[in-house]
Amino acid sequence: MICLLFSAFALILAISYWETCHPVLRTSKISLDSLPEKLNGFRILLISDLHANFYGNRFLKLVEGAACDCICITGDLIHKKQARDIGYAKEVLRVCAEKSPTFFVEGNHEAINPVYEQKLKNHLSALHIPVLENKGVVPFNGFPLYIYGVKCWKYDFGEYQPGDCFSVILTHRPDIYSLCAQQGADLILAGHTHGGQVQFFGRGLFSTGQGIFPKYSKGLYRDFSTPMFVTAGVGNHSKWIPRIFNSPGIDLLILSGKEGN
């Protein structure tokens, strides 16, 4: 019996480790009563938490193959350890910029790693990717869409001015869900949690900032008038710590309006 249990545990770890090294593309449909007719079917590719890990051409092709109207990156492309090469993160950004209009907000690892200010920000600028630090943009002519991004720790909503547009708030941290919802946004997108690292019956095990069994770890939440989608993200702090029942990946979000909008 003990041998069987050990074999099952070893098999779960082996599968989990393989999955941890092979991010996937997930597709979710989000129904929004406030969605304007022009944005019905609008597709957002959500990417987060690469942590300067390397996944080769397979992941780049995964991004390239996702049919989307824009790309939102909610931070932690790099890692707090400066020794990690950011070359692959820069390559991911290049693929995103060449594919679709792309928008970026910092994560907690960008906030503490000087490489972000010294190198990555210049690369983002060269690729014409807006870095939304407590500010917003109306990116598309003719589309009533406003995207506002907040800094990880020094977040502020003083410049949040969506007007009559459908508004999306980008934040690295889902634990500020209530603050974002108070602004009256139509949709909030976040990352940071790594899906709770281990998933049990749809519930994550742990997340920095929320602790054990975090309230917001992965997927769509409707706790307030504004729904929030949290991506499980791409990478890990360490590839040697596998995710369990919790595949890493990127999320293609298809916005759907209420019938008759």
Summary of the structure (lengths in Angstrom):
residues: 261
radius of gyration: 18.1
end to end distance: 58.8
largest distance: 64.8
contacts: 877
relative contact order: 0.21
helix: 28%
strand: 25%
